[in-house]
Amino acid sequence: MAISYNRLWKLLIDRGMTKTQLREKANISTVTLAKMGKNETVSMDILLRICKELDCGFEDIVEATKD
């Protein structure tokens, strides 16, 4: 199984928000954002902060995919 953040990127586009704006509002580092861009795992704390800022659930920003 692998992680995909494609739902998050689509949500940002739909809301007219850039990755930089998300990074600043959710207080996440550029390194973490880069990891997400490569579909690498990040901590649940990071995902919770993103969900809080975007007022959404985990299922709206991340999905598990088959390799």
PDB file of N, CA, C and O in Angstrom, chain B, residues numbered from 101:
ATOM      1  N   MET B 101       0.836  -1.183   0.000  1.00  0.00           N
ATOM      2  CA  MET B 101       0.000   0.000   0.000  1.00  0.00           C
ATOM      3  C   MET B 101       0.886   1.255   0.000  1.00  0.00           C
ATOM      4  O   MET B 101       1.976   1.275   0.571  1.00  0.00           O
ATOM      5  N   ALA B 102       0.387   2.268  -0.645  1.00  0.00           N
ATOM      6  CA  ALA B 102       1.098   3.544  -0.711  1.00  0.00           C
ATOM      7  C   ALA B 102       0.130   4.674  -0.367  1.00  0.00           C
ATOM      8  O   ALA B 102      -1.088   4.505  -0.413  1.00  0.00           O
ATOM      9  N   ILE B 103       0.691   5.810  -0.026  1.00  0.00           N
ATOM     10  CA  ILE B 103      -0.086   6.991   0.327  1.00  0.00           C
ATOM     11  C   ILE B 103      -0.129   7.936  -0.875  1.00  0.00           C
ATOM     12  O   ILE B 103       0.865   8.106  -1.581  1.00  0.00           O
ATOM     13  N   SER B 104      -1.290   8.542  -1.096  1.00  0.00           N
ATOM     14  CA  SER B 104      -1.424   9.543  -2.146  1.00  0.00           C
ATOM     15  C   SER B 104      -2.109  10.772  -1.561  1.00  0.00           C
ATOM     16  O   SER B 104      -3.114  10.666  -0.859  1.00  0.00           O
ATOM     17  N   TYR B 105      -1.547  11.941  -1.862  1.00  0.00           N
ATOM     18  CA  TYR B 105      -2.123  13.210  -1.418  1.00  0.00           C
ATOM     19  C   TYR B 105      -2.812  13.940  -2.572  1.00  0.00           C
ATOM     20  O   TYR B 105      -3.054  15.144  -2.482  1.00  0.00           O
ATOM     21  N   ASN B 106      -3.127  13.230  -3.646  1.00  0.00           N
ATOM     22  CA  ASN B 106      -3.764  13.865  -4.806  1.00  0.00           C
ATOM     23  C   ASN B 106      -5.073  14.553  -4.433  1.00  0.00           C
ATOM     24  O   ASN B 106      -5.417  15.588  -5.003  1.00  0.00           O
ATOM     25  N   ARG B 107      -5.798  13.982  -3.485  1.00  0.00           N
ATOM     26  CA  ARG B 107      -7.049  14.607  -3.042  1.00  0.00           C
ATOM     27  C   ARG B 107      -6.779  15.969  -2.408  1.00  0.00           C
ATOM     28  O   ARG B 107      -7.552  16.910  -2.592  1.00  0.00           O
ATOM     29  N   LEU B 108      -5.690  16.071  -1.670  1.00  0.00           N
ATOM     30  CA  LEU B 108      -5.329  17.350  -1.053  1.00  0.00           C
ATOM     31  C   LEU B 108      -5.011  18.379  -2.123  1.00  0.00           C
ATOM     32  O   LEU B 108      -5.487  19.512  -2.051  1.00  0.00           O
ATOM     33  N   TRP B 109      -4.213  18.004  -3.114  1.00  0.00           N
ATOM     34  CA  TRP B 109      -3.824  18.960  -4.149  1.00  0.00           C
ATOM     35  C   TRP B 109      -5.047  19.433  -4.932  1.00  0.00           C
ATOM     36  O   TRP B 109      -5.144  20.607  -5.288  1.00  0.00           O
ATOM     37  N   LYS B 110      -5.984  18.513  -5.200  1.00  0.00           N
ATOM     38  CA  LYS B 110      -7.208  18.900  -5.906  1.00  0.00           C
ATOM     39  C   LYS B 110      -8.051  19.836  -5.039  1.00  0.00           C
ATOM     40  O   LYS B 110      -8.626  20.801  -5.543  1.00  0.00           O
ATOM     41  N   LEU B 111      -8.125  19.555  -3.748  1.00  0.00           N
ATOM     42  CA  LEU B 111      -8.883  20.398  -2.829  1.00  0.00           C
ATOM     43  C   LEU B 111      -8.311  21.814  -2.793  1.00  0.00           C
ATOM     44  O   LEU B 111      -9.058  22.793  -2.778  1.00  0.00           O
ATOM     45  N   LEU B 112      -6.993  21.915  -2.780  1.00  0.00           N
ATOM     46  CA  LEU B 112      -6.355  23.231  -2.795  1.00  0.00           C
ATOM     47  C   LEU B 112      -6.711  23.997  -4.069  1.00  0.00           C
ATOM     48  O   LEU B 112      -7.013  25.189  -4.017  1.00  0.00           O
ATOM     49  N   ILE B 113      -6.675  23.317  -5.199  1.00  0.00           N
ATOM     50  CA  ILE B 113      -7.028  23.952  -6.466  1.00  0.00           C
ATOM     51  C   ILE B 113      -8.479  24.425  -6.422  1.00  0.00           C
ATOM     52  O   ILE B 113      -8.781  25.551  -6.818  1.00  0.00           O
ATOM     53  N   ASP B 114      -9.370  23.568  -5.942  1.00  0.00           N
ATOM     54  CA  ASP B 114     -10.784  23.917  -5.873  1.00  0.00           C
ATOM     55  C   ASP B 114     -11.029  25.137  -4.989  1.00  0.00           C
ATOM     56  O   ASP B 114     -11.953  25.913  -5.234  1.00  0.00           O
ATOM     57  N   ARG B 115     -10.204  25.303  -3.968  1.00  0.00           N
ATOM     58  CA  ARG B 115     -10.369  26.420  -3.039  1.00  0.00           C
ATOM     59  C   ARG B 115      -9.510  27.626  -3.401  1.00  0.00           C
ATOM     60  O   ARG B 115      -9.538  28.643  -2.709  1.00  0.00           O
ATOM     61  N   GLY B 116      -8.749  27.511  -4.480  1.00  0.00           N
ATOM     62  CA  GLY B 116      -7.908  28.618  -4.914  1.00  0.00           C
ATOM     63  C   GLY B 116      -6.775  28.921  -3.951  1.00  0.00           C
ATOM     64  O   GLY B 116      -6.386  30.077  -3.787  1.00  0.00           O
ATOM     65  N   MET B 117      -6.249  27.890  -3.318  1.00  0.00           N
ATOM     66  CA  MET B 117      -5.186  28.039  -2.326  1.00  0.00           C
ATOM     67  C   MET B 117      -3.906  27.403  -2.849  1.00  0.00           C
ATOM     68  O   MET B 117      -3.938  26.332  -3.454  1.00  0.00           O
ATOM     69  N   THR B 118      -2.786  28.065  -2.614  1.00  0.00           N
ATOM     70  CA  THR B 118      -1.495  27.507  -3.028  1.00  0.00           C
ATOM     71  C   THR B 118      -0.929  26.621  -1.922  1.00  0.00           C
ATOM     72  O   THR B 118      -1.369  26.670  -0.773  1.00  0.00           O
ATOM     73  N   LYS B 119       0.047  25.819  -2.295  1.00  0.00           N
ATOM     74  CA  LYS B 119       0.726  24.977  -1.297  1.00  0.00           C
ATOM     75  C   LYS B 119       1.427  25.848  -0.265  1.00  0.00           C
ATOM     76  O   LYS B 119       1.470  25.501   0.915  1.00  0.00           O
ATOM     77  N   THR B 120       1.969  26.961  -0.695  1.00  0.00           N
ATOM     78  CA  THR B 120       2.652  27.873   0.230  1.00  0.00           C
ATOM     79  C   THR B 120       1.663  28.444   1.238  1.00  0.00           C
ATOM     80  O   THR B 120       1.977  28.540   2.424  1.00  0.00           O
ATOM     81  N   GLN B 121       0.488  28.820   0.787  1.00  0.00           N
ATOM     82  CA  GLN B 121      -0.530  29.331   1.705  1.00  0.00           C
ATOM     83  C   GLN B 121      -0.925  28.266   2.724  1.00  0.00           C
ATOM     84  O   GLN B 121      -1.075  28.557   3.910  1.00  0.00           O
ATOM     85  N   LEU B 122      -1.091  27.039   2.258  1.00  0.00           N
ATOM     86  CA  LEU B 122      -1.411  25.942   3.173  1.00  0.00           C
ATOM     87  C   LEU B 122      -0.293  25.755   4.184  1.00  0.00           C
ATOM     88  O   LEU B 122      -0.542  25.607   5.380  1.00  0.00           O
ATOM     89  N   ARG B 123       0.940  25.762   3.695  1.00  0.00           N
ATOM     90  CA  ARG B 123       2.091  25.575   4.571  1.00  0.00           C
ATOM     91  C   ARG B 123       2.110  26.615   5.676  1.00  0.00           C
ATOM     92  O   ARG B 123       2.351  26.287   6.838  1.00  0.00           O
ATOM     93  N   GLU B 124       1.859  27.859   5.324  1.00  0.00           N
ATOM     94  CA  GLU B 124       1.882  28.936   6.313  1.00  0.00           C
ATOM     95  C   GLU B 124       0.710  28.844   7.285  1.00  0.00           C
ATOM     96  O   GLU B 124       0.895  29.015   8.490  1.00  0.00           O
ATOM     97  N   LYS B 125      -0.491  28.579   6.781  1.00  0.00           N
ATOM     98  CA  LYS B 125      -1.671  28.512   7.645  1.00  0.00           C
ATOM     99  C   LYS B 125      -1.628  27.309   8.587  1.00  0.00           C
ATOM    100  O   LYS B 125      -2.021  27.419   9.749  1.00  0.00           O
ATOM    101  N   ALA B 126      -1.156  26.168   8.096  1.00  0.00           N
ATOM    102  CA  ALA B 126      -1.122  24.950   8.905  1.00  0.00           C
ATOM    103  C   ALA B 126       0.178  24.822   9.695  1.00  0.00           C
ATOM    104  O   ALA B 126       0.354  23.883  10.471  1.00  0.00           O
ATOM    105  N   ASN B 127       1.088  25.777   9.488  1.00  0.00           N
ATOM    106  CA  ASN B 127       2.372  25.781  10.192  1.00  0.00           C
ATOM    107  C   ASN B 127       3.133  24.471   9.985  1.00  0.00           C
ATOM    108  O   ASN B 127       3.520  23.803  10.944  1.00  0.00           O
ATOM    109  N   ILE B 128       3.340  24.119   8.710  1.00  0.00           N
ATOM    110  CA  ILE B 128       4.136  22.943   8.384  1.00  0.00           C
ATOM    111  C   ILE B 128       5.385  23.388   7.625  1.00  0.00           C
ATOM    112  O   ILE B 128       5.389  24.435   6.976  1.00  0.00           O
ATOM    113  N   SER B 129       6.413  22.604   7.712  1.00  0.00           N
ATOM    114  CA  SER B 129       7.696  22.986   7.119  1.00  0.00           C
ATOM    115  C   SER B 129       7.722  22.702   5.616  1.00  0.00           C
ATOM    116  O   SER B 129       6.914  21.937   5.090  1.00  0.00           O
ATOM    117  N   THR B 130       8.663  23.335   4.959  1.00  0.00           N
ATOM    118  CA  THR B 130       8.847  23.093   3.526  1.00  0.00           C
ATOM    119  C   THR B 130       9.291  21.650   3.277  1.00  0.00           C
ATOM    120  O   THR B 130       8.949  21.058   2.253  1.00  0.00           O
ATOM    121  N   VAL B 131      10.045  21.094   4.208  1.00  0.00           N
ATOM    122  CA  VAL B 131      10.488  19.697   4.087  1.00  0.00           C
ATOM    123  C   VAL B 131       9.286  18.761   4.116  1.00  0.00           C
ATOM    124  O   VAL B 131       9.199  17.821   3.325  1.00  0.00           O
ATOM    125  N   THR B 132       8.363  19.026   5.029  1.00  0.00           N
ATOM    126  CA  THR B 132       7.157  18.198   5.134  1.00  0.00           C
ATOM    127  C   THR B 132       6.321  18.314   3.872  1.00  0.00           C
ATOM    128  O   THR B 132       5.818  17.312   3.365  1.00  0.00           O
ATOM    129  N   LEU B 133       6.171  19.524   3.365  1.00  0.00           N
ATOM    130  CA  LEU B 133       5.409  19.722   2.142  1.00  0.00           C
ATOM    131  C   LEU B 133       6.072  19.001   0.967  1.00  0.00           C
ATOM    132  O   LEU B 133       5.386  18.439   0.114  1.00  0.00           O
ATOM    133  N   ALA B 134       7.393  19.019   0.926  1.00  0.00           N
ATOM    134  CA  ALA B 134       8.128  18.307  -0.129  1.00  0.00           C
ATOM    135  C   ALA B 134       7.897  16.802  -0.019  1.00  0.00           C
ATOM    136  O   ALA B 134       7.734  16.122  -1.032  1.00  0.00           O
ATOM    137  N   LYS B 135       7.884  16.278   1.216  1.00  0.00           N
ATOM    138  CA  LYS B 135       7.607  14.845   1.416  1.00  0.00           C
ATOM    139  C   LYS B 135       6.222  14.501   0.901  1.00  0.00           C
ATOM    140  O   LYS B 135       6.026  13.462   0.271  1.00  0.00           O
ATOM    141  N   MET B 136       5.272  15.368   1.169  1.00  0.00           N
ATOM    142  CA  MET B 136       3.905  15.118   0.706  1.00  0.00           C
ATOM    143  C   MET B 136       3.845  15.179  -0.821  1.00  0.00           C
ATOM    144  O   MET B 136       3.086  14.434  -1.442  1.00  0.00           O
ATOM    145  N   GLY B 137       4.631  16.051  -1.420  1.00  0.00           N
ATOM    146  CA  GLY B 137       4.689  16.145  -2.874  1.00  0.00           C
ATOM    147  C   GLY B 137       5.226  14.876  -3.510  1.00  0.00           C
ATOM    148  O   GLY B 137       4.946  14.590  -4.675  1.00  0.00           O
ATOM    149  N   LYS B 138       6.000  14.112  -2.741  1.00  0.00           N
ATOM    150  CA  LYS B 138       6.561  12.844  -3.208  1.00  0.00           C
ATOM    151  C   LYS B 138       5.732  11.659  -2.720  1.00  0.00           C
ATOM    152  O   LYS B 138       6.147  10.508  -2.862  1.00  0.00           O
ATOM    153  N   ASN B 139       4.553  11.940  -2.140  1.00  0.00           N
ATOM    154  CA  ASN B 139       3.668  10.911  -1.589  1.00  0.00           C
ATOM    155  C   ASN B 139       4.338  10.062  -0.526  1.00  0.00           C
ATOM    156  O   ASN B 139       4.107   8.856  -0.446  1.00  0.00           O
ATOM    157  N   GLU B 140       5.173  10.699   0.295  1.00  0.00           N
ATOM    158  CA  GLU B 140       5.789  10.022   1.430  1.00  0.00           C
ATOM    159  C   GLU B 140       4.921  10.255   2.665  1.00  0.00           C
ATOM    160  O   GLU B 140       4.126  11.194   2.704  1.00  0.00           O
ATOM    161  N   THR B 141       5.075   9.408   3.657  1.00  0.00           N
ATOM    162  CA  THR B 141       4.256   9.526   4.863  1.00  0.00           C
ATOM    163  C   THR B 141       4.693  10.726   5.701  1.00  0.00           C
ATOM    164  O   THR B 141       5.869  11.087   5.740  1.00  0.00           O
ATOM    165  N   VAL B 142       3.715  11.331   6.367  1.00  0.00           N
ATOM    166  CA  VAL B 142       3.957  12.410   7.321  1.00  0.00           C
ATOM    167  C   VAL B 142       3.173  12.062   8.590  1.00  0.00           C
ATOM    168  O   VAL B 142       2.340  11.155   8.584  1.00  0.00           O
ATOM    169  N   SER B 143       3.442  12.781   9.662  1.00  0.00           N
ATOM    170  CA  SER B 143       2.804  12.448  10.937  1.00  0.00           C
ATOM    171  C   SER B 143       1.318  12.772  10.935  1.00  0.00           C
ATOM    172  O   SER B 143       0.849  13.613  10.168  1.00  0.00           O
ATOM    173  N   MET B 144       0.596  12.095  11.802  1.00  0.00           N
ATOM    174  CA  MET B 144      -0.831  12.353  11.960  1.00  0.00           C
ATOM    175  C   MET B 144      -1.068  13.778  12.429  1.00  0.00           C
ATOM    176  O   MET B 144      -2.078  14.386  12.074  1.00  0.00           O
ATOM    177  N   ASP B 145      -0.154  14.317  13.218  1.00  0.00           N
ATOM    178  CA  ASP B 145      -0.277  15.699  13.691  1.00  0.00           C
ATOM    179  C   ASP B 145      -0.348  16.665  12.515  1.00  0.00           C
ATOM    180  O   ASP B 145      -1.153  17.597  12.518  1.00  0.00           O
ATOM    181  N   ILE B 146       0.482  16.445  11.526  1.00  0.00           N
ATOM    182  CA  ILE B 146       0.488  17.297  10.330  1.00  0.00           C
ATOM    183  C   ILE B 146      -0.854  17.189   9.606  1.00  0.00           C
ATOM    184  O   ILE B 146      -1.444  18.198   9.220  1.00  0.00           O
ATOM    185  N   LEU B 147      -1.324  15.963   9.429  1.00  0.00           N
ATOM    186  CA  LEU B 147      -2.595  15.763   8.740  1.00  0.00           C
ATOM    187  C   LEU B 147      -3.748  16.397   9.506  1.00  0.00           C
ATOM    188  O   LEU B 147      -4.664  16.953   8.900  1.00  0.00           O
ATOM    189  N   LEU B 148      -3.711  16.317  10.831  1.00  0.00           N
ATOM    190  CA  LEU B 148      -4.748  16.950  11.652  1.00  0.00           C
ATOM    191  C   LEU B 148      -4.742  18.467  11.480  1.00  0.00           C
ATOM    192  O   LEU B 148      -5.799  19.090  11.370  1.00  0.00           O
ATOM    193  N   ARG B 149      -3.546  19.058  11.456  1.00  0.00           N
ATOM    194  CA  ARG B 149      -3.445  20.507  11.265  1.00  0.00           C
ATOM    195  C   ARG B 149      -3.998  20.934   9.906  1.00  0.00           C
ATOM    196  O   ARG B 149      -4.670  21.959   9.795  1.00  0.00           O
ATOM    197  N   ILE B 150      -3.710  20.144   8.881  1.00  0.00           N
ATOM    198  CA  ILE B 150      -4.223  20.443   7.546  1.00  0.00           C
ATOM    199  C   ILE B 150      -5.744  20.341   7.530  1.00  0.00           C
ATOM    200  O   ILE B 150      -6.426  21.213   6.993  1.00  0.00           O
ATOM    201  N   CYS B 151      -6.270  19.272   8.121  1.00  0.00           N
ATOM    202  CA  CYS B 151      -7.724  19.094   8.173  1.00  0.00           C
ATOM    203  C   CYS B 151      -8.394  20.234   8.927  1.00  0.00           C
ATOM    204  O   CYS B 151      -9.464  20.700   8.535  1.00  0.00           O
ATOM    205  N   LYS B 152      -7.771  20.677   9.998  1.00  0.00           N
ATOM    206  CA  LYS B 152      -8.332  21.778  10.782  1.00  0.00           C
ATOM    207  C   LYS B 152      -8.376  23.054   9.944  1.00  0.00           C
ATOM    208  O   LYS B 152      -9.386  23.758   9.946  1.00  0.00           O
ATOM    209  N   GLU B 153      -7.304  23.356   9.235  1.00  0.00           N
ATOM    210  CA  GLU B 153      -7.246  24.565   8.416  1.00  0.00           C
ATOM    211  C   GLU B 153      -8.220  24.520   7.249  1.00  0.00           C
ATOM    212  O   GLU B 153      -8.804  25.542   6.886  1.00  0.00           O
ATOM    213  N   LEU B 154      -8.398  23.346   6.661  1.00  0.00           N
ATOM    214  CA  LEU B 154      -9.265  23.219   5.494  1.00  0.00           C
ATOM    215  C   LEU B 154     -10.690  22.819   5.864  1.00  0.00           C
ATOM    216  O   LEU B 154     -11.562  22.735   4.999  1.00  0.00           O
ATOM    217  N   ASP B 155     -10.923  22.570   7.160  1.00  0.00           N
ATOM    218  CA  ASP B 155     -12.224  22.147   7.657  1.00  0.00           C
ATOM    219  C   ASP B 155     -12.733  20.935   6.875  1.00  0.00           C
ATOM    220  O   ASP B 155     -13.807  20.957   6.274  1.00  0.00           O
ATOM    221  N   CYS B 156     -11.919  19.881   6.909  1.00  0.00           N
ATOM    222  CA  CYS B 156     -12.257  18.666   6.170  1.00  0.00           C
ATOM    223  C   CYS B 156     -11.787  17.451   6.976  1.00  0.00           C
ATOM    224  O   CYS B 156     -11.198  17.597   8.047  1.00  0.00           O
ATOM    225  N   GLY B 157     -12.049  16.271   6.458  1.00  0.00           N
ATOM    226  CA  GLY B 157     -11.625  15.031   7.097  1.00  0.00           C
ATOM    227  C   GLY B 157     -10.439  14.414   6.385  1.00  0.00           C
ATOM    228  O   GLY B 157     -10.047  14.853   5.303  1.00  0.00           O
ATOM    229  N   PHE B 158      -9.867  13.379   7.012  1.00  0.00           N
ATOM    230  CA  PHE B 158      -8.718  12.693   6.420  1.00  0.00           C
ATOM    231  C   PHE B 158      -9.026  12.187   5.013  1.00  0.00           C
ATOM    232  O   PHE B 158      -8.196  12.281   4.109  1.00  0.00           O
ATOM    233  N   GLU B 159     -10.234  11.650   4.844  1.00  0.00           N
ATOM    234  CA  GLU B 159     -10.600  11.071   3.552  1.00  0.00           C
ATOM    235  C   GLU B 159     -10.625  12.107   2.438  1.00  0.00           C
ATOM    236  O   GLU B 159     -10.607  11.753   1.259  1.00  0.00           O
ATOM    237  N   ASP B 160     -10.666  13.392   2.806  1.00  0.00           N
ATOM    238  CA  ASP B 160     -10.671  14.462   1.810  1.00  0.00           C
ATOM    239  C   ASP B 160      -9.272  14.848   1.339  1.00  0.00           C
ATOM    240  O   ASP B 160      -9.129  15.532   0.326  1.00  0.00           O
ATOM    241  N   ILE B 161      -8.230  14.413   2.072  1.00  0.00           N
ATOM    242  CA  ILE B 161      -6.879  14.851   1.717  1.00  0.00           C
ATOM    243  C   ILE B 161      -5.896  13.723   1.427  1.00  0.00           C
ATOM    244  O   ILE B 161      -4.856  13.954   0.811  1.00  0.00           O
ATOM    245  N   VAL B 162      -6.211  12.514   1.860  1.00  0.00           N
ATOM    246  CA  VAL B 162      -5.257  11.412   1.685  1.00  0.00           C
ATOM    247  C   VAL B 162      -6.005  10.123   1.341  1.00  0.00           C
ATOM    248  O   VAL B 162      -7.146   9.916   1.753  1.00  0.00           O
ATOM    249  N   GLU B 163      -5.339   9.278   0.585  1.00  0.00           N
ATOM    250  CA  GLU B 163      -5.913   7.955   0.304  1.00  0.00           C
ATOM    251  C   GLU B 163      -4.795   6.930   0.222  1.00  0.00           C
ATOM    252  O   GLU B 163      -3.660   7.237  -0.144  1.00  0.00           O
ATOM    253  N   ALA B 164      -5.151   5.715   0.572  1.00  0.00           N
ATOM    254  CA  ALA B 164      -4.209   4.603   0.453  1.00  0.00           C
ATOM    255  C   ALA B 164      -4.439   3.968  -0.914  1.00  0.00           C
ATOM    256  O   ALA B 164      -5.575   3.673  -1.287  1.00  0.00           O
ATOM    257  N   THR B 165      -3.364   3.761  -1.650  1.00  0.00           N
ATOM    258  CA  THR B 165      -3.464   3.156  -2.980  1.00  0.00           C
ATOM    259  C   THR B 165      -2.614   1.883  -3.024  1.00  0.00           C
ATOM    260  O   THR B 165      -1.676   1.720  -2.245  1.00  0.00           O
ATOM    261  N   LYS B 166      -2.953   1.009  -3.928  1.00  0.00           N
ATOM    262  CA  LYS B 166      -2.140  -0.195  -4.109  1.00  0.00           C
ATOM    263  C   LYS B 166      -0.908   0.173  -4.906  1.00  0.00           C
ATOM    264  O   LYS B 166      -0.964   0.989  -5.826  1.00  0.00           O
ATOM    265  N   ASP B 167       0.204  -0.437  -4.542  1.00  0.00           N
ATOM    266  CA  ASP B 167       1.463  -0.182  -5.255  1.00  0.00           C
ATOM    267  C   ASP B 167       1.398  -0.625  -6.694  1.00  0.00           C
ATOM    268  O   ASP B 167       2.374  -0.480  -7.429  1.00  0.00           O
TER     269      ASP B 167
END
